[in-house]
Amino acid sequence: MKRLIKFSFYFFYIFLFFLLHVLWSEEKKTEILYYTCTMHPSVKSKTPGKCPICSMDLIPVYSTSLETPSAEKIQKEPSQTTPFFIPPERLQTIGIRTEEVTVLPLKAEIKAPAIVSINESQVYDINVKGGNGYVIKLYANYVGKHFSKGEVLATILSQDWVQAQMDYVKAYRAWRRSLLVKKDNPILLDQQFYHVRARLRVWDLDEEQIKELEKRAWAMSVTDVRTAKGIRGSFDLHSPVEGHVHEKNIYEGMYFTAGQSLLRIVDLRTVWILAELPEDQSRYITVGLPCEITFPAYPGRIFRSKIDFIQPHFEEETRRLQLRVVLPNLNHMFHPGMYADFKTIIDFGKKLAIAEDAVIPTGEKFVVFLDHGGGHLEPRFVDLGEKIEGYYIVRGGLKEGDQVVSGANFLIDAEARVQGALKIWTRENMKTTPEQNKAHPPMEHNPMHGMPGHMHGMPGM
């Protein structure tokens, strides 16, 4: 029994010695080496106090700070970073936040101002193709006037129209007689008649107008045909669609030539919504992408459609890319020139992502700080992709579940620089050639640095 008690005391002394050794080692590891300033790391003091340059409080640098890497190691591993330590109570004072790297469904919302425009494919040019003439009566006498399909736009007087009617009357009468009397070559006569009928359509006559002419032609006597009695010298120009006058190039009494543009009628049963996107968003847009259109004139109403067309080139003045959406214009709700708003959603799917607040851009690279707990932090270079709604897509350097610092990063960055955790990265980014050093010599500390240049020339300065 005595031997057992003696062995227990012996074992207890060994355990106590080991525990004291561990505690002494931890204390040794967290020993304060010196105090420095986060803004001016060159300042080193054995006691706490104020920075002699900026009067900020000096912070401690612990022995757990990274050992200074050798020049050979820096050349071999230019992007290497090493962990560093900040006491938990100081982290609490700094107010850092952490966030978990996780897989998220990422969607980007793209918005752009838009405007209502006419549907250019529904613009009709009104002209007389068959010959020259005069406008003896104009009903489409102002821009914007609405016309139904088939409504008379103008009354035209043309000598060529008289000759076209006479040619058709003669051809029609001959064709009708051939149906009553057998001819040697009826097929040739049919071909001649349909040829004349096709030429009459150049005058933009509809089927009803042609049938009316045929009734008068069959009712005419031989004398009337010879004297052109009953042949009208004028005809009505009808609207081919329902729409409004978009452009007017004629007046009553004006002379025109064949094919000259007289009017332009716009069909507003559909309209175009034209939106313009900046270059950084244009790469996401494709034809057929669903979108939503809203109007300040109709608050609370959403009109859904798809992207119909994307311009192949950018606007040189605005450097924006124009896209087009087609909307049905029921009850003529939308008027050309109205303001609208375009919106679409780009779905990137589920991606490993990190919050934008957790990332510190360093030029060509990005760095984050991993939180290993207990004040142990580690700088980590990461490969990032698109930035979407406050998150970066992670392409490399992190895995799902990693804890990263997402708040007060600039203070952690300053601590890391002070403790040498980012020394390798700093040296890598500050490598310059002798020629670059001559062109851009190191800038000395100047309290006036950063002030506008014209301040030096102000009175009293």
C-alpha positions as CSV (number, residue, x, y, z in Angstrom):
1,M,0.0,0.0,0.0
2,K,2.8,2.4,0.9
3,R,4.5,1.6,-2.5
4,L,1.3,2.5,-4.3
5,I,1.0,5.8,-2.5
6,K,4.6,6.6,-3.2
7,F,4.1,5.7,-6.9
8,S,1.0,8.0,-7.1
9,F,3.0,10.9,-5.6
10,Y,5.7,10.3,-8.1
11,F,3.3,10.3,-11.0
12,F,1.6,13.5,-9.7
13,Y,5.0,15.3,-9.5
14,I,5.8,14.3,-13.1
15,F,2.3,15.5,-14.3
16,L,2.7,18.8,-12.4
17,F,6.1,19.4,-13.9
18,F,4.8,18.8,-17.4
19,L,1.9,21.1,-16.9
20,L,4.1,23.9,-15.6
21,H,6.4,23.4,-18.6
22,V,3.4,23.8,-21.0
23,L,2.2,26.9,-19.3
24,W,5.6,28.4,-19.3
25,S,6.0,27.6,-23.0
26,E,2.6,29.3,-23.8
27,E,3.6,32.3,-21.8
28,K,6.9,32.4,-23.6
29,K,5.2,32.1,-27.0
30,T,2.9,35.1,-26.2
31,E,5.7,37.2,-24.8
32,I,5.5,40.9,-26.0
33,L,8.6,41.7,-28.0
34,Y,8.0,45.4,-28.5
35,Y,5.3,48.0,-29.2
36,T,4.7,49.6,-32.6
37,C,2.2,51.7,-34.6
38,T,-0.1,50.1,-37.2
39,M,0.3,53.1,-39.5
40,H,4.1,53.4,-39.0
41,P,5.6,49.9,-38.4
42,S,9.1,51.4,-38.4
43,V,8.3,52.8,-34.9
44,K,9.4,50.4,-32.2
45,S,9.2,50.9,-28.4
46,K,9.9,48.7,-25.4
47,T,7.0,50.4,-23.5
48,P,3.4,51.2,-24.5
49,G,2.6,54.8,-25.4
50,K,1.8,57.1,-28.4
51,C,3.2,57.0,-31.9
52,P,5.6,60.0,-32.2
53,I,4.4,60.5,-35.8
54,C,0.6,60.2,-35.7
55,S,-0.1,60.0,-31.9
56,M,-2.0,56.7,-32.3
57,D,-1.8,54.2,-29.5
58,L,1.1,51.7,-29.9
59,I,0.1,48.0,-30.1
60,P,2.1,45.0,-28.8
61,V,3.9,42.6,-31.1
62,Y,4.1,39.1,-29.6
63,S,6.8,36.5,-30.0
64,T,4.3,34.3,-31.9
65,S,4.7,36.7,-34.8
66,L,6.1,35.1,-37.8
67,E,9.8,34.5,-38.0
68,T,11.3,36.6,-40.8
69,P,11.7,34.4,-43.9
70,S,15.0,34.2,-45.6
71,A,15.7,35.9,-48.9
72,E,16.0,32.4,-50.5
73,K,12.6,31.4,-49.2
74,I,11.0,34.6,-50.4
75,Q,12.3,33.9,-54.0
76,K,11.1,30.3,-53.9
77,E,7.6,31.1,-52.4
78,P,6.8,34.7,-53.4
79,S,3.1,34.3,-52.5
80,Q,3.5,32.5,-49.2
81,T,1.8,33.8,-46.1
82,T,2.1,32.6,-42.5
83,P,-0.3,32.6,-39.5
84,F,-0.1,35.2,-36.8
85,F,-1.6,35.8,-33.4
86,I,-3.8,38.6,-31.9
87,P,-5.0,38.2,-28.3
88,P,-8.7,37.4,-28.2
89,E,-9.4,40.4,-26.0
90,R,-7.9,42.7,-28.6
91,L,-9.9,41.0,-31.4
92,Q,-13.0,41.8,-29.3
93,T,-11.9,45.4,-29.0
94,I,-11.3,45.6,-32.7
95,G,-14.8,44.3,-33.3
96,I,-14.1,41.7,-36.0
97,R,-16.8,39.5,-37.5
98,T,-16.4,36.1,-39.0
99,E,-18.3,34.4,-41.8
100,E,-18.4,30.9,-43.1
101,V,-17.4,30.1,-46.7
102,T,-20.4,28.3,-48.1
103,V,-22.2,27.2,-51.3
104,L,-24.9,29.7,-52.2
105,P,-27.4,30.1,-55.0
106,L,-26.2,33.2,-56.7
107,K,-28.4,35.5,-58.8
108,A,-27.6,38.9,-60.3
109,E,-30.3,41.5,-60.8
110,I,-29.6,43.7,-63.8
111,K,-31.5,46.9,-64.2
112,A,-31.4,49.6,-66.8
113,P,-33.5,52.7,-67.8
114,A,-35.5,52.3,-71.0
115,I,-37.8,54.2,-73.3
116,V,-40.8,53.3,-75.5
117,S,-40.2,53.5,-79.2
118,I,-42.2,52.7,-82.3
119,N,-41.9,49.2,-83.8
120,E,-39.8,50.0,-86.9
121,S,-41.1,46.8,-88.6
122,Q,-44.6,48.2,-88.5
123,V,-43.9,51.5,-90.3
124,Y,-45.6,51.7,-93.7
125,D,-44.5,54.1,-96.5
126,I,-47.5,55.5,-98.5
127,N,-46.7,56.3,-102.1
128,V,-48.1,56.0,-105.6
129,K,-46.1,53.5,-107.6
130,G,-48.0,53.6,-110.9
131,G,-47.3,57.1,-112.1
132,N,-47.1,60.9,-111.4
133,G,-50.0,63.0,-110.1
134,Y,-51.5,65.6,-107.8
135,V,-53.0,65.6,-104.3
136,I,-56.4,67.1,-104.7
137,K,-57.7,66.2,-101.2
138,L,-55.6,65.4,-98.1
139,Y,-57.3,63.8,-95.1
140,A,-54.0,62.8,-93.3
141,N,-53.4,66.5,-92.8
142,Y,-51.3,66.4,-89.6
143,V,-48.8,64.2,-87.9
144,G,-50.3,62.0,-85.2
145,K,-53.7,61.7,-86.7
146,H,-55.2,58.2,-86.3
147,F,-56.6,56.1,-89.2
148,S,-58.3,52.8,-89.3
149,K,-57.4,50.2,-91.8
150,G,-58.9,51.0,-95.2
151,E,-59.7,54.6,-94.3
152,V,-59.0,57.2,-97.0
153,L,-55.8,59.1,-96.6
154,A,-55.9,61.2,-99.7
155,T,-57.5,61.6,-103.1
156,I,-55.1,61.5,-106.0
157,L,-55.5,62.8,-109.6
158,S,-53.3,61.1,-112.2
159,Q,-53.3,61.0,-116.0
160,D,-51.4,57.7,-115.8
161,W,-54.2,56.3,-113.8
162,V,-56.7,57.0,-116.6
163,Q,-54.5,55.1,-119.1
164,A,-54.2,52.2,-116.7
165,Q,-57.9,51.9,-116.3
166,M,-58.5,52.0,-120.1
167,D,-56.0,49.2,-120.6
168,Y,-57.7,47.1,-118.0
169,V,-61.2,47.8,-119.3
170,K,-60.3,46.7,-122.7
171,A,-58.5,43.6,-121.4
172,Y,-61.4,42.7,-119.1
173,R,-64.1,43.1,-121.8
174,A,-62.1,40.9,-124.2
175,W,-61.5,38.2,-121.6
176,R,-65.2,38.1,-120.7
177,R,-66.3,37.8,-124.3
178,S,-63.8,34.9,-124.7
179,L,-65.7,33.0,-122.1
180,L,-68.9,33.2,-124.1
181,V,-67.3,32.5,-127.5
182,K,-64.8,29.8,-128.2
183,K,-61.5,31.2,-129.4
184,D,-58.6,29.5,-131.2
185,N,-56.1,30.3,-128.4
186,P,-58.0,31.0,-125.1
187,I,-54.9,30.3,-122.9
188,L,-53.0,33.2,-124.6
189,L,-55.9,35.5,-124.0
190,D,-56.1,34.5,-120.3
191,Q,-52.4,35.2,-119.9
192,Q,-52.7,38.7,-121.5
193,F,-55.7,39.5,-119.2
194,Y,-53.9,38.5,-116.0
195,H,-50.8,40.4,-117.0
196,V,-52.8,43.6,-117.3
197,R,-54.6,42.8,-114.0
198,A,-51.2,42.4,-112.3
199,R,-50.0,45.8,-113.6
200,L,-53.2,47.4,-112.2
201,R,-52.2,46.2,-108.7
202,V,-49.1,48.5,-108.9
203,W,-51.6,51.3,-108.0
204,D,-52.2,49.6,-104.6
205,L,-55.8,48.8,-105.4
206,D,-57.5,46.2,-103.2
207,E,-59.8,43.5,-104.5
208,E,-63.0,45.4,-103.9
209,Q,-61.7,48.4,-105.9
210,I,-60.7,46.1,-108.8
211,K,-64.1,44.4,-108.8
212,E,-65.9,47.8,-108.8
213,L,-63.8,48.7,-111.9
214,E,-64.7,45.4,-113.6
215,K,-68.5,46.1,-113.0
216,R,-68.2,49.5,-114.7
217,A,-66.0,48.0,-117.5
218,W,-68.7,45.4,-118.4
219,A,-71.5,48.0,-118.2
220,M,-69.8,50.4,-120.6
221,S,-70.8,50.6,-124.2
222,V,-68.4,50.4,-127.1
223,T,-68.7,54.2,-127.6
224,D,-67.9,54.8,-123.9
225,V,-64.8,52.6,-124.2
226,R,-63.6,54.6,-127.2
227,T,-64.3,58.0,-125.6
228,A,-63.2,56.9,-122.1
229,K,-66.6,58.0,-120.8
230,G,-67.1,57.0,-117.2
231,I,-63.4,56.5,-116.5
232,R,-62.4,58.4,-113.4
233,G,-59.3,60.5,-113.3
234,S,-58.9,60.3,-109.6
235,F,-58.8,57.6,-107.0
236,D,-58.6,57.3,-103.2
237,L,-55.4,56.3,-101.4
238,H,-56.3,54.0,-98.5
239,S,-54.4,53.2,-95.2
240,P,-53.0,49.7,-95.3
241,V,-53.1,49.3,-91.5
242,E,-54.5,50.9,-88.4
243,G,-52.1,53.5,-87.1
244,H,-51.3,57.1,-86.9
245,V,-49.5,59.5,-89.2
246,H,-45.8,59.4,-88.3
247,E,-44.4,61.5,-91.1
248,K,-46.1,63.8,-93.7
249,N,-44.4,64.9,-96.8
250,I,-47.3,66.2,-98.9
251,Y,-49.9,69.0,-99.0
252,E,-53.1,69.6,-100.9
253,G,-52.4,70.5,-104.5
254,M,-48.9,69.3,-104.5
255,Y,-47.4,67.5,-107.5
256,F,-45.6,64.2,-106.9
257,T,-43.7,61.6,-108.9
258,A,-44.1,57.9,-109.0
259,G,-42.7,56.2,-105.9
260,Q,-42.2,59.4,-104.0
261,S,-42.8,59.0,-100.2
262,L,-46.0,60.9,-99.4
263,L,-46.9,59.6,-95.8
264,R,-45.6,57.2,-93.2
265,I,-48.1,55.3,-91.1
266,V,-47.1,53.6,-87.9
267,D,-49.0,50.6,-86.5
268,L,-48.9,50.9,-82.7
269,R,-50.4,47.5,-81.8
270,T,-46.9,46.6,-80.6
271,V,-44.1,48.8,-79.4
272,W,-40.4,48.5,-78.7
273,I,-38.8,49.0,-75.3
274,L,-35.2,50.1,-75.8
275,A,-32.8,49.7,-72.8
276,E,-29.1,50.4,-72.6
277,L,-26.6,48.4,-70.5
278,P,-23.0,49.3,-69.5
279,E,-20.2,47.1,-70.8
280,D,-19.6,45.2,-67.5
281,Q,-23.2,43.9,-67.6
282,S,-23.7,43.4,-71.3
283,R,-21.8,40.1,-71.3
284,Y,-24.6,38.4,-69.3
285,I,-27.4,39.4,-71.8
286,T,-28.7,36.9,-74.4
287,V,-31.6,37.0,-76.8
288,G,-34.6,35.2,-75.4
289,L,-33.7,36.0,-71.7
290,P,-36.9,36.6,-69.7
291,C,-37.3,40.2,-68.4
292,E,-39.7,42.5,-66.7
293,I,-40.7,46.0,-67.8
294,T,-42.3,48.6,-65.5
295,F,-43.5,52.1,-66.2
296,P,-43.6,55.2,-63.9
297,A,-46.9,56.0,-65.6
298,Y,-48.4,52.6,-64.3
299,P,-47.0,52.1,-60.8
300,G,-47.3,48.6,-59.4
301,R,-47.9,47.0,-62.8
302,I,-45.3,44.6,-64.3
303,F,-45.2,43.6,-67.9
304,R,-43.2,40.4,-68.7
305,S,-41.5,39.6,-72.0
306,K,-38.2,38.4,-73.5
307,I,-35.2,40.1,-75.0
308,D,-36.0,40.2,-78.7
309,F,-32.8,41.7,-80.1
310,I,-29.3,43.0,-79.0
311,Q,-27.4,45.6,-81.0
312,P,-24.2,44.2,-82.5
313,H,-22.2,47.3,-81.5
314,F,-21.9,49.7,-78.6
315,E,-23.0,53.3,-78.7
316,E,-19.7,55.2,-79.2
317,E,-20.7,58.2,-77.2
318,T,-22.2,56.5,-74.1
319,R,-20.3,53.2,-74.4
320,R,-23.5,51.3,-73.7
321,L,-25.1,48.3,-75.5
322,Q,-28.8,48.7,-76.6
323,L,-31.2,45.8,-76.3
324,R,-34.8,45.6,-77.5
325,V,-38.0,44.1,-76.0
326,V,-41.3,43.9,-77.8
327,L,-44.6,44.5,-75.9
328,P,-48.2,44.2,-77.2
329,N,-49.8,47.7,-76.9
330,L,-53.3,46.8,-75.8
331,N,-55.6,49.8,-75.8
332,H,-52.7,51.9,-76.8
333,M,-51.4,52.1,-73.2
334,F,-47.8,52.8,-74.3
335,H,-46.9,55.9,-76.2
336,P,-43.5,56.4,-78.0
337,G,-41.3,58.5,-75.8
338,M,-42.6,57.1,-72.4
339,Y,-40.0,56.2,-69.8
340,A,-39.7,52.6,-68.6
341,D,-37.5,50.4,-66.5
342,F,-35.9,47.2,-67.6
343,K,-35.0,44.3,-65.2
344,T,-33.8,40.8,-65.6
345,I,-32.3,38.1,-63.4
346,I,-29.1,36.2,-64.2
347,D,-29.0,32.8,-62.5
348,F,-25.4,31.5,-61.9
349,G,-26.5,28.4,-60.0
350,K,-25.0,27.2,-56.7
351,K,-21.4,28.4,-56.3
352,L,-18.8,28.4,-53.5
353,A,-18.9,32.0,-52.4
354,I,-17.4,34.5,-50.0
355,A,-18.7,37.8,-48.8
356,E,-17.3,40.9,-50.4
357,D,-16.5,42.4,-46.9
358,A,-14.1,39.5,-46.3
359,V,-11.9,40.3,-49.3
360,I,-9.0,42.7,-49.4
361,P,-7.9,43.5,-53.0
362,T,-4.2,43.8,-53.5
363,G,-3.9,44.7,-57.2
364,E,-3.7,41.5,-59.2
365,K,-4.5,39.3,-56.1
366,F,-7.0,39.0,-53.3
367,V,-6.3,38.2,-49.7
368,V,-8.6,37.0,-46.9
369,F,-7.9,36.2,-43.3
370,L,-8.8,32.8,-42.0
371,D,-9.9,32.6,-38.4
372,H,-8.6,29.4,-36.7
373,G,-10.0,30.4,-33.3
374,G,-8.3,31.6,-30.1
375,G,-6.8,34.7,-31.8
376,H,-4.9,32.6,-34.4
377,L,-5.4,34.1,-37.9
378,E,-3.9,33.3,-41.3
379,P,-3.6,35.4,-44.4
380,R,-4.7,33.5,-47.5
381,F,-4.4,34.4,-51.2
382,V,-7.5,33.3,-53.0
383,D,-8.6,33.0,-56.6
384,L,-11.9,34.8,-57.1
385,G,-14.4,35.0,-60.0
386,E,-17.4,37.2,-60.6
387,K,-18.7,39.6,-57.9
388,I,-22.5,39.0,-57.6
389,E,-24.8,40.9,-55.2
390,G,-22.1,41.3,-52.5
391,Y,-20.4,37.9,-52.9
392,Y,-17.4,36.7,-54.9
393,I,-17.4,33.3,-56.6
394,V,-14.4,31.3,-55.1
395,R,-12.4,29.5,-57.7
396,G,-9.5,28.5,-55.5
397,G,-7.7,29.0,-52.1
398,L,-10.7,28.2,-49.9
399,K,-13.1,25.3,-49.1
400,E,-16.6,25.1,-47.8
401,G,-16.7,25.6,-44.0
402,D,-13.7,27.9,-43.7
403,Q,-14.2,30.8,-41.3
404,V,-13.0,34.1,-42.6
405,V,-12.8,37.6,-41.1
406,S,-15.6,39.7,-42.7
407,G,-15.4,42.8,-40.5
408,A,-12.6,45.3,-39.5
409,N,-10.4,43.8,-42.1
410,F,-8.3,46.9,-42.5
411,L,-7.3,46.7,-38.8
412,I,-6.4,43.0,-39.2
413,D,-4.4,43.8,-42.3
414,A,-2.5,46.4,-40.3
415,E,-1.8,43.9,-37.5
416,A,-0.6,41.3,-40.1
417,R,1.8,43.8,-41.6
418,V,3.1,44.8,-38.2
419,Q,3.7,41.1,-37.2
420,G,5.2,40.2,-40.6
421,A,2.5,37.9,-41.7
422,L,2.2,39.6,-45.0
423,K,5.9,40.5,-45.3
424,I,6.4,38.2,-48.2
425,W,3.4,39.6,-50.1
426,T,4.6,43.1,-49.4
427,R,8.0,42.5,-50.7
428,E,6.7,40.8,-53.8
429,N,4.4,43.7,-54.6
430,M,7.1,46.3,-54.0
431,K,9.8,44.7,-56.2
432,T,11.1,47.3,-58.6
433,T,13.9,47.6,-61.0
434,P,16.6,50.2,-60.7
435,E,15.1,52.0,-63.7
436,Q,11.7,52.1,-62.0
437,N,13.4,53.4,-58.8
438,K,15.0,56.2,-60.7
439,A,11.7,57.1,-62.4
440,H,9.7,56.9,-59.2
441,P,11.9,57.6,-56.2
442,P,10.6,56.7,-52.7
443,M,8.3,59.3,-51.3
444,E,9.4,60.9,-48.0
445,H,6.9,61.5,-45.2
446,N,5.3,64.9,-45.8
447,P,2.4,66.1,-43.8
448,M,1.2,68.1,-46.8
449,H,1.2,64.9,-49.0
450,G,-2.2,64.3,-50.5
451,M,-3.3,68.0,-50.4
452,P,-4.5,69.5,-53.7
453,G,-1.6,71.1,-55.6
454,H,-3.3,74.5,-55.8
455,M,-3.3,74.8,-52.0
456,H,0.4,75.7,-52.1
457,G,-0.3,78.8,-54.2
458,M,-3.1,80.1,-51.9
459,P,-2.4,83.4,-50.1
460,G,-0.9,82.9,-46.8
461,M,0.2,79.3,-47.5
